[in-house]
Structures are given as structure tokens and as C-alpha cells.
Amino acid sequence: MKKIGIKWKAQDVADQSGKIAIVTGSNTGIGFQMALVLADKGAHVILACRNLEKAEAAKREILKSSPNAQIEVEILDLADLSDVEMFVTRIKNSHERVDILINNAGVMIPPKSTTKDGFELQIGTNHFGHFALTSHLMPLLSAAEKPRIVTLSSIAHWAGVIDLDDINGEKKKYDKWGMYSQSKLANLLFALELDRRLKAAGSHIESFGSHPGYSNTDLQRYSLGWRFLNPLFGMRPIRGAAPTLYAATETDALTHRYWGPIGLLEARGWTGKAKITPRASNKEMARKLWEHTESMIGIQFQI
């Protein structure tokens, strides 16, 4: 058994040959590192990205590092629910199962804007989009032998508050940080509620949450201050990717449902059992958010 919170690295991922993995937002940052490692370990990796040009560039970079890698590029815009559905239709037409789904893509503190469906961009992309994607992919996940879903949250979820009466932030002055924190709390509530519902249904699918700590990535592109601080204090993306890869691949990950760095303030450090805040542990809020999400996006999540 590996020692958790000491020196487990992304490169320690076991052989993944024969597995099919989808990583959203995998053209850059920690998502790219996740895809790179999984491909290097033998998985057939689907780069599910909004920008085709950047995704193709990411594929070329992975092939430079691992020439025999099985890499597939698919366009996925999580801010467009019809595009999410079309993406899943294409995956169903080309694959019989999905072994690993990593809900990684995210938007952080952009200028006030909305998705194609009219939702605030951060809750719409980070939570609604991934909720819909996971729902549509359930038949393919069920077809896998030991499927896993990992949904990325953030240490920002500690500040998150779910406002079901104004989840799009339309009734008050726009607070980009508040909306981001809400979306990341929603991600963790979803991951944990999905785990409970899967267990209640007797499903063999495993659901986890994870977070990358404070990693130096393009996610903070909308903040000049964070872009300045990133090189000084942010972990390298490969270190930030480790907790998610651990949750997605390691047998020992089954002992906990939320993985992240466990150093100072969980902002950096080795992979370990991340703390689940009282708000994220609130089963009643998780249930209400689940039902509210179904109502908002018009999807009945089938397990």
C-alpha cells in the first residue's frame, strides 16, 4: 500500500492499458498533465476541449512525449448544453464504454457573462455542464468494468454558498469570486451526492471529488494579481494533477471521496485526504442542488 500524503506522484499511476478516459479541458494546465500521464500509461485518452486548435496542439505535444499514445480530440463546449449532448452522441457512436471521466474543465472569475443557455458562465460551465455530461455518459460508464468519475472542486469551495433562489446571481450585484466559489462548492456537492446515489442504486461506478491546490495554470488568466503570483507560489501543473489522477486510478483512493494536496491550507503538498467542509457535507443541500439542477437544465439524471 502506498503512503498517502508523502511522496505519491502523478508518474506513479499504474498501467492503464485498455482503458478509455475522457478529460475535459485537457488542452492546458492540469487537464493536459492528466491526459499526458494517462496516455503515457496506455489509456486511450479523449481530449474533450472547447478549442479545436488548442486541443490538436495538445495532442501533438503528448505524441512528442509518448509517440505510441492513443489520443483522440473531440470538441466539447460545456457552456452549451446542446453541444454537450452532441459530444456524447459522437462518443456513443465510437466507443462502447468509458472507464474514466475526469470533469476538469472550468472557468474562473471571468467578466460577467452567460452560457448559450442563459446561465451565469461559471455555474453554467463548471457545474451545469459537467452535471449534464456525466448524466449523458452514464450508460457508457456503466458498461465499463471498474468505472470512475472524478469531478474537480477547489479550495475556493470553502468560501462557497449555494443560493438556490438566485443561482445565476441575477438578483444582486455580480460577484465573480462569489459565483466561482459557489460553482466549486456545487462541484463537490455533486461528486459526493453522486457517490451516495450510486451506492444506493447498487452501481459499480465510483464517484470522487478532487482539487489541485494552488497550481500555476492558465485558469487564473482573468486575474493580473494571480498571474503575477502563480510563478512564485503555484505548484507545477503536474503536481496539481496528482490528486485527480490518484482518485481516477488508485485502489487506495476508495478509502476517501475527496483528494487534494494536504500541505499548508491544502494549497500545495503531496496528495492526501482533503478536508470536506460542513457545507459540502450537507446532504440536504446536495439533494436540493441536484433536483434544482435537473429542473434548470431539463435533464433527469438516470443511474
C-alpha positions as MATLAB code, in Angstrom:
seq = 'MKKIGIKWKAQDVADQSGKIAIVTGSNTGIGFQMALVLADKGAHVILACRNLEKAEAAKREILKSSPNAQIEVEILDLADLSDVEMFVTRIKNSHERVDILINNAGVMIPPKSTTKDGFELQIGTNHFGHFALTSHLMPLLSAAEKPRIVTLSSIAHWAGVIDLDDINGEKKKYDKWGMYSQSKLANLLFALELDRRLKAAGSHIESFGSHPGYSNTDLQRYSLGWRFLNPLFGMRPIRGAAPTLYAATETDALTHRYWGPIGLLEARGWTGKAKITPRASNKEMARKLWEHTESMIGIQFQI';
ca = [
       0.000    0.000    0.000;
       1.384    3.411   -0.965;
       1.870    6.047    1.721;
      -0.621    8.812    1.066;
       0.413   12.402    1.706;
       4.101   11.615    1.440;
       5.575   11.074   -1.993;
       2.971    9.713   -4.400;
       3.473   11.338   -7.793;
       1.434   11.529  -10.967;
       4.098    9.407  -12.627;
       3.259    6.622  -10.152;
      -0.032    5.927  -11.951;
      -0.295    2.215  -12.690;
      -0.668    0.765  -16.180;
      -3.928    1.922  -17.764;
      -3.792   -0.139  -20.958;
      -7.220   -0.937  -22.373;
      -8.987    1.873  -20.528;
     -10.840    4.725  -22.208;
     -10.551    8.080  -20.439;
     -12.280   11.394  -21.095;
     -10.610   14.502  -19.679;
     -12.474   17.773  -20.121;
     -10.400   20.917  -20.553;
      -7.311   18.864  -21.348;
      -5.540   21.179  -23.776;
      -3.781   23.111  -20.984;
      -2.818   23.154  -17.307;
      -3.567   20.252  -15.010;
      -6.006   18.742  -17.522;
      -3.219   18.460  -20.067;
      -0.990   16.787  -17.486;
      -3.729   14.304  -16.603;
      -4.194   13.411  -20.260;
      -0.443   13.144  -20.799;
       0.060   10.764  -17.883;
      -2.951    8.585  -18.695;
      -1.878    8.329  -22.338;
       1.703    7.530  -21.347;
       0.347    4.750  -19.117;
      -1.535    3.168  -22.013;
      -5.054    4.586  -21.802;
      -6.978    5.713  -24.870;
      -7.491    9.369  -23.960;
     -10.185   11.623  -25.366;
      -9.243   15.297  -25.166;
     -12.632   16.953  -24.665;
     -11.949   20.629  -25.333;
     -13.765   23.752  -26.471;
     -10.978   24.957  -28.791;
     -10.067   22.559  -31.614;
      -6.796   24.276  -32.498;
      -5.528   24.176  -28.916;
      -6.669   20.572  -28.486;
      -4.824   19.480  -31.622;
      -1.706   21.272  -30.359;
      -2.043   19.423  -27.050;
      -2.350   16.132  -28.912;
       0.865   16.863  -30.805;
       2.673   17.642  -27.558;
       1.522   14.380  -25.989;
       2.634   12.413  -29.027;
       6.066   14.049  -28.832;
       6.416   12.778  -25.288;
       4.717    9.429  -25.906;
       4.756    8.537  -29.647;
       2.596    5.438  -29.181;
      -0.093    7.261  -27.222;
      -3.722    6.758  -28.209;
      -5.101   10.280  -28.352;
      -8.438   11.425  -29.710;
      -9.660   15.007  -29.967;
     -13.329   15.866  -29.543;
     -14.904   19.307  -29.370;
     -16.877   19.930  -26.186;
     -18.305   23.269  -25.097;
     -19.677   22.823  -21.595;
     -21.296   26.256  -21.844;
     -23.688   24.882  -24.466;
     -25.925   22.019  -23.324;
     -26.816   21.061  -26.891;
     -23.099   20.741  -27.654;
     -22.663   18.515  -24.596;
     -25.379   16.240  -25.928;
     -23.823   16.139  -29.409;
     -20.429   15.311  -27.909;
     -21.881   12.347  -26.030;
     -23.694   11.137  -29.149;
     -20.376   11.054  -31.016;
     -18.696    9.191  -28.143;
     -21.517    6.637  -28.035;
     -21.150    6.070  -31.774;
     -17.422    5.407  -31.500;
     -16.951    3.761  -28.087;
     -18.734    1.010  -26.202;
     -17.710    2.213  -22.754;
     -15.895    4.892  -20.759;
     -13.655    3.783  -17.890;
     -12.579    7.175  -16.547;
     -14.385   10.509  -16.716;
     -12.487   13.497  -15.353;
     -14.673   16.596  -15.048;
     -11.781   19.048  -15.075;
     -12.663   21.979  -17.343;
     -13.507   25.203  -15.594;
     -13.921   28.948  -15.819;
     -12.573   31.200  -13.062;
     -13.619   34.821  -12.370;
     -14.347   35.933  -15.961;
     -16.125   39.190  -16.754;
     -19.869   38.866  -16.213;
     -21.219   36.669  -18.994;
     -23.622   33.835  -19.681;
     -23.648   30.444  -21.347;
     -25.514   29.794  -24.576;
     -28.436   28.595  -22.457;
     -28.506   31.827  -20.439;
     -26.855   30.631  -17.220;
     -24.132   32.588  -15.434;
     -20.938   31.369  -17.084;
     -19.216   29.854  -14.048;
     -22.100   27.858  -12.584;
     -23.240   27.049  -16.116;
     -19.894   25.676  -17.242;
     -18.352   24.305  -14.070;
     -21.459   22.655  -12.615;
     -24.395   22.505  -15.050;
     -22.228   21.477  -17.994;
     -20.477   18.678  -16.110;
     -23.730   17.511  -14.497;
     -25.246   17.153  -17.968;
     -22.134   15.499  -19.391;
     -21.981   12.935  -16.596;
     -25.685   12.194  -16.890;
     -25.498   11.558  -20.633;
     -22.406    9.348  -20.237;
     -23.878    7.080  -17.565;
     -24.697    4.206  -19.965;
     -21.091    4.115  -21.223;
     -19.703    4.350  -17.708;
     -21.988    1.541  -16.585;
     -20.610   -0.614  -19.400;
     -17.055   -0.396  -18.023;
     -15.680   -2.935  -15.549;
     -14.399   -0.514  -12.882;
     -15.507    2.969  -13.951;
     -14.592    6.127  -12.078;
     -15.816    9.711  -12.231;
     -13.685   12.480  -10.748;
     -15.140   15.986  -10.523;
     -12.752   18.803   -9.723;
     -13.553   21.240   -6.975;
     -11.203   23.829   -5.438;
     -10.038   25.183   -2.097;
     -12.285   28.103   -3.112;
     -15.265   25.892   -2.253;
     -14.609   26.754    1.408;
     -15.997   30.221    0.673;
     -18.858   28.923   -1.439;
     -22.544   29.377   -0.621;
     -25.282   27.798   -2.732;
     -28.085   30.265   -3.401;
     -30.856   28.182   -4.945;
     -33.113   31.226   -5.211;
     -30.526   33.111   -7.260;
     -28.040   30.522   -8.519;
     -27.228   32.693  -11.564;
     -26.550   35.775   -9.458;
     -29.143   37.897  -11.250;
     -30.791   39.479   -8.187;
     -27.678   41.148   -6.781;
     -24.525   42.919   -7.860;
     -22.331   40.487   -9.772;
     -19.644   38.934   -7.556;
     -17.283   36.947   -9.760;
     -15.434   35.417   -6.803;
     -18.666   34.521   -5.041;
     -20.023   32.892   -8.184;
     -16.785   30.967   -8.703;
     -16.792   29.707   -5.111;
     -20.449   28.705   -5.457;
     -19.656   26.706   -8.601;
     -16.777   24.881   -6.911;
     -18.926   24.039   -3.892;
     -21.541   22.774   -6.337;
     -18.892   20.546   -7.949;
     -18.068   18.893   -4.639;
     -21.699   18.589   -3.554;
     -22.389   16.894   -6.889;
     -19.444   14.474   -6.603;
     -20.449   13.388   -3.099;
     -24.180   13.189   -3.832;
     -23.448   11.164   -6.957;
     -21.401    8.769   -4.832;
     -24.303    8.332   -2.415;
     -26.838    7.781   -5.190;
     -24.595    5.293   -6.982;
     -24.148    3.286   -3.790;
     -27.885    3.382   -3.060;
     -28.567    2.061   -6.554;
     -26.017   -0.737   -6.194;
     -23.931    0.668   -9.040;
     -20.289   -0.295   -9.534;
     -19.395    3.236  -10.686;
     -17.234    5.196   -8.254;
     -17.545    8.976   -7.855;
     -14.868   11.210   -6.332;
     -14.078   14.855   -5.851;
     -10.581   16.276   -6.098;
      -8.791   19.599   -6.124;
      -5.381   20.773   -7.383;
      -4.452   23.154   -4.559;
      -2.855   26.321   -5.832;
      -1.422   25.347   -9.202;
       0.278   27.590  -11.726;
      -2.077   27.306  -14.703;
      -3.974   29.359  -17.245;
      -7.145   29.106  -15.136;
      -6.249   32.397  -13.436;
      -5.905   34.273  -16.735;
      -8.589   36.794  -15.792;
      -6.669   37.991  -12.710;
      -3.495   40.082  -13.140;
      -2.630   39.577   -9.486;
      -2.887   35.807   -9.605;
      -0.896   35.688  -12.844;
       1.896   37.559  -11.036;
       1.774   35.268   -8.006;
       1.478   31.995   -9.929;
       5.187   31.508  -10.764;
       6.163   32.432   -7.200;
       3.746   30.307   -5.199;
       1.822   27.986   -7.534;
       2.682   24.311   -7.832;
       3.695   22.946  -11.186;
       0.656   21.611  -13.103;
       1.931   18.025  -12.887;
       1.840   18.278   -9.078;
      -1.620   19.808   -9.180;
      -2.823   16.965  -11.402;
      -1.684   14.253   -8.983;
      -4.719   14.158   -6.626;
      -7.137   13.746   -9.525;
      -5.024   11.023  -11.116;
      -4.846    9.288   -7.758;
      -8.637    9.338   -7.419;
      -9.060    8.164  -11.006;
      -6.683    5.207  -10.857;
      -5.568    4.040   -7.404;
      -7.271    1.259   -5.449;
      -6.451    3.024   -2.173;
      -8.476    6.041   -3.317;
     -11.622    4.100   -2.426;
     -10.977    4.878    1.248;
     -11.985    8.538    0.807;
     -14.088   10.613   -1.580;
     -12.140   13.888   -1.835;
      -8.452   14.094   -2.681;
      -6.066   17.030   -2.844;
      -2.732   18.412   -1.640;
      -2.535   18.278    2.157;
       0.148   20.862    2.872;
      -0.424   24.382    4.233;
      -4.092   25.349    3.707;
      -4.259   22.477    1.180;
      -2.728   24.912   -1.315;
       0.246   22.687   -2.025;
       1.884   19.463   -0.882;
       1.601   15.764   -1.534;
      -1.667   14.014   -2.332;
      -3.841   13.112    0.629;
      -7.357   13.038    2.034;
      -8.658   16.556    1.509;
     -10.983   18.115    4.061;
     -14.683   18.150    3.256;
     -16.302   21.277    4.649;
     -19.638   21.204    6.513;
     -21.342   22.911    3.557;
     -20.041   20.244    1.183;
     -21.169   17.534    3.621;
     -24.725   18.890    3.781;
     -26.782   16.041    2.323;
     -29.994   18.064    2.272;
     -28.368   20.868    0.291;
     -26.815   18.302   -2.051;
     -30.247   16.807   -2.691;
     -31.822   20.202   -3.283;
     -28.997   21.286   -5.607;
     -29.331   18.020   -7.560;
     -33.069   18.498   -8.046;
     -32.667   22.208   -8.804;
     -30.011   21.411  -11.405;
     -32.244   18.851  -13.084;
     -35.001   21.442  -13.229;
     -32.739   24.203  -14.539;
     -31.185   22.186  -17.367;
     -34.126   19.921  -18.164;
     -32.389   16.617  -17.522;
     -33.466   13.651  -15.395;
     -30.233   12.078  -14.191;
     -30.538    8.314  -14.648;
     -28.391    5.990  -12.519;
];
